Amino acid sequence: MKKTLTTVFVLGFYLLSFSQDNRDKIKTLKIAYITEKLNLTEKEAQAFWPIYNNFEDEFMRLKHQSYDKRKNVDLQNISDKDAEALLNEIRSMENKKYTLKENFINDLSKVIPAKKIILLNKVEDDFKHKMFEEFKNRRRMQQPRQ
């Protein structure tokens, strides 16, 4: 199992270096990694991935919306009234994220066991860590030697 996973990552990262569309490649690696680590059956995977992808897309949309609302704010000169309005918008956005996560867990609980839902968070973190380590290694390899 570990050998298969290692092979998938090595092959995947090799393909990434020649790819124009790295996001799709990373997403493919992520799907393979999560599917394997959660040990999803074919039936579970067919029900899991549409729920997961919908959640991820919606969560990223909310995250970008939240960032866009805050990025151009002049924090040094914002009025109390405008700050209060912005704070209310931030609260609203955070409530939407919380509700989205709640619905995500509820939807997942209909298609996979609770243990796999709990494990999902760890598996996602592990994948991000592996990607970050690979990125660091690639940067190190590209730096000229002195």
The 8 nearest C-alpha neighbors of each residue, nearest first, counted from 0:
[[1, 3, 2, 4, 35, 5, 36, 6],
 [2, 0, 4, 3, 5, 6, 7, 35],
 [1, 3, 5, 0, 4, 6, 7, 8],
 [4, 2, 6, 0, 1, 5, 7, 8],
 [3, 5, 7, 1, 6, 2, 8, 0],
 [4, 6, 2, 8, 7, 3, 1, 9],
 [5, 7, 3, 9, 4, 8, 10, 2],
 [8, 6, 4, 10, 5, 9, 11, 3],
 [9, 7, 11, 5, 6, 10, 12, 4],
 [8, 10, 6, 12, 11, 7, 13, 5],
 [11, 9, 13, 7, 8, 12, 6, 14],
 [12, 10, 8, 14, 13, 9, 7, 15],
 [11, 13, 15, 9, 14, 10, 8, 16],
 [12, 14, 10, 11, 15, 16, 9, 17],
 [15, 13, 11, 12, 16, 17, 18, 10],
 [16, 14, 12, 18, 17, 13, 21, 11],
 [15, 17, 14, 13, 18, 12, 21, 19],
 [18, 16, 15, 14, 19, 13, 21, 12],
 [19, 17, 15, 20, 16, 21, 14, 24],
 [20, 18, 21, 17, 15, 16, 22, 24],
 [19, 21, 18, 22, 23, 24, 15, 25],
 [22, 20, 24, 23, 15, 18, 19, 25],
 [23, 21, 25, 24, 20, 26, 27, 19],
 [22, 24, 26, 21, 25, 20, 27, 28],
 [23, 25, 21, 27, 26, 22, 28, 15],
 [26, 24, 28, 22, 27, 23, 29, 21],
 [25, 27, 29, 23, 24, 28, 22, 30],
 [28, 26, 24, 30, 25, 29, 23, 31],
 [29, 27, 25, 31, 26, 30, 32, 24],
 [28, 30, 26, 32, 27, 31, 33, 25],
 [31, 29, 27, 33, 28, 32, 34, 26],
 [32, 30, 28, 34, 29, 33, 35, 27],
 [31, 33, 29, 35, 30, 34, 36, 28],
 [34, 32, 36, 30, 35, 31, 37, 29],
 [35, 33, 31, 39, 37, 32, 36, 38],
 [34, 36, 38, 32, 33, 37, 31, 39],
 [35, 37, 33, 38, 34, 32, 122, 39],
 [38, 36, 39, 34, 35, 33, 115, 119],
 [39, 37, 35, 36, 34, 40, 33, 115],
 [40, 38, 34, 37, 44, 43, 41, 35],
 [39, 41, 43, 42, 44, 38, 34, 45],
 [40, 42, 44, 43, 45, 39, 46, 34],
 [41, 43, 45, 40, 44, 46, 39, 47],
 [44, 42, 40, 46, 41, 45, 39, 47],
 [43, 45, 47, 41, 46, 42, 39, 48],
 [46, 44, 42, 43, 47, 48, 41, 49],
 [45, 47, 43, 44, 48, 110, 49, 42],
 [48, 46, 44, 50, 45, 43, 49, 51],
 [47, 49, 51, 50, 52, 44, 46, 45],
 [48, 50, 52, 51, 47, 53, 46, 45],
 [51, 49, 53, 48, 47, 52, 54, 46],
 [50, 52, 48, 54, 53, 49, 47, 55],
 [53, 51, 55, 49, 54, 50, 48, 56],
 [52, 54, 56, 50, 51, 55, 49, 57],
 [55, 53, 51, 57, 52, 56, 58, 50],
 [54, 56, 52, 58, 53, 57, 59, 51],
 [57, 55, 53, 59, 54, 58, 52, 60],
 [56, 58, 60, 54, 59, 55, 53, 61],
 [59, 57, 55, 61, 60, 56, 54, 62],
 [58, 60, 62, 56, 61, 57, 63, 55],
 [59, 61, 57, 63, 58, 62, 64, 56],
 [62, 60, 64, 58, 59, 63, 65, 57],
 [61, 63, 59, 65, 60, 64, 58, 66],
 [64, 62, 66, 60, 65, 61, 67, 59],
 [65, 63, 61, 67, 62, 66, 60, 68],
 [64, 66, 62, 68, 63, 67, 61, 69],
 [65, 67, 63, 69, 68, 64, 70, 62],
 [66, 68, 64, 70, 65, 69, 63, 71],
 [67, 69, 65, 66, 70, 64, 71, 72],
 [70, 68, 66, 67, 72, 71, 65, 85],
 [69, 71, 67, 72, 66, 68, 73, 65],
 [72, 70, 69, 73, 68, 67, 74, 66],
 [71, 73, 69, 74, 70, 77, 68, 76],
 [72, 74, 75, 76, 77, 71, 70, 69],
 [75, 73, 77, 76, 72, 82, 78, 71],
 [74, 76, 73, 77, 72, 78, 82, 79],
 [75, 77, 74, 73, 78, 72, 79, 82],
 [78, 76, 74, 73, 75, 82, 81, 79],
 [77, 79, 81, 80, 82, 76, 83, 74],
 [80, 78, 82, 81, 83, 77, 84, 76],
 [79, 81, 83, 78, 82, 84, 77, 85],
 [82, 80, 84, 78, 83, 79, 85, 77],
 [83, 81, 79, 85, 84, 80, 86, 78],
 [82, 84, 86, 80, 81, 85, 79, 87],
 [85, 83, 81, 87, 82, 86, 80, 88],
 [86, 84, 82, 88, 87, 83, 81, 89],
 [85, 87, 89, 83, 88, 84, 82, 90],
 [88, 86, 90, 84, 85, 89, 91, 83],
 [87, 89, 91, 85, 86, 90, 92, 84],
 [88, 90, 86, 92, 91, 87, 93, 85],
 [91, 89, 87, 93, 88, 92, 94, 86],
 [90, 92, 88, 94, 89, 93, 87, 95],
 [91, 93, 95, 89, 94, 90, 88, 96],
 [94, 92, 96, 90, 95, 91, 89, 97],
 [95, 93, 97, 91, 92, 96, 98, 90],
 [94, 96, 92, 98, 93, 97, 99, 91],
 [97, 95, 99, 93, 94, 98, 100, 92],
 [96, 98, 94, 100, 99, 95, 93, 101],
 [99, 97, 101, 95, 100, 96, 94, 102],
 [98, 100, 96, 102, 97, 101, 95, 103],
 [101, 99, 103, 97, 98, 102, 96, 104],
 [102, 100, 98, 104, 103, 99, 97, 105],
 [101, 103, 105, 99, 100, 104, 106, 98],
 [104, 102, 100, 106, 101, 105, 99, 107],
 [105, 103, 107, 101, 106, 102, 108, 100],
 [104, 106, 102, 108, 103, 107, 101, 109],
 [107, 105, 103, 104, 108, 109, 102, 50],
 [108, 106, 104, 109, 110, 105, 111, 103],
 [107, 109, 105, 106, 110, 111, 104, 112],
 [108, 110, 107, 106, 111, 105, 112, 104],
 [109, 111, 107, 108, 43, 46, 47, 112],
 [112, 110, 108, 107, 109, 43, 115, 113],
 [111, 113, 114, 115, 108, 116, 110, 109],
 [114, 112, 116, 115, 108, 117, 111, 107],
 [115, 113, 117, 112, 116, 118, 111, 119],
 [114, 116, 118, 117, 113, 112, 37, 119],
 [117, 115, 113, 119, 118, 114, 112, 111],
 [116, 118, 114, 115, 119, 120, 113, 121],
 [117, 119, 115, 121, 116, 120, 114, 122],
 [120, 118, 122, 116, 117, 121, 115, 123],
 [119, 121, 123, 122, 118, 117, 124, 116],
 [122, 120, 124, 118, 123, 119, 125, 117],
 [121, 123, 125, 119, 124, 120, 126, 118],
 [124, 122, 126, 120, 125, 121, 119, 127],
 [123, 125, 121, 127, 126, 122, 128, 120],
 [124, 126, 122, 128, 123, 127, 121, 129],
 [125, 127, 129, 123, 128, 124, 122, 130],
 [128, 126, 130, 124, 129, 125, 131, 123],
 [127, 129, 125, 131, 126, 130, 132, 124],
 [130, 128, 126, 132, 131, 127, 133, 125],
 [131, 129, 133, 127, 128, 132, 134, 126],
 [130, 132, 134, 128, 133, 129, 127, 135],
 [133, 131, 135, 129, 134, 130, 128, 136],
 [134, 132, 136, 130, 131, 135, 129, 137],
 [133, 135, 131, 137, 132, 136, 130, 138],
 [136, 134, 132, 138, 133, 137, 139, 131],
 [137, 135, 133, 139, 138, 134, 132, 140],
 [138, 136, 140, 134, 139, 135, 133, 141],
 [139, 137, 141, 135, 140, 136, 134, 142],
 [138, 140, 136, 137, 142, 141, 135, 143],
 [139, 141, 137, 138, 142, 136, 143, 135],
 [142, 140, 138, 139, 137, 143, 136, 144],
 [143, 141, 139, 140, 138, 144, 137, 145],
 [142, 144, 141, 145, 140, 139, 138, 137],
 [145, 143, 142, 141, 140, 139, 138, 137],
 [144, 143, 142, 141, 139, 140, 138, 137]]
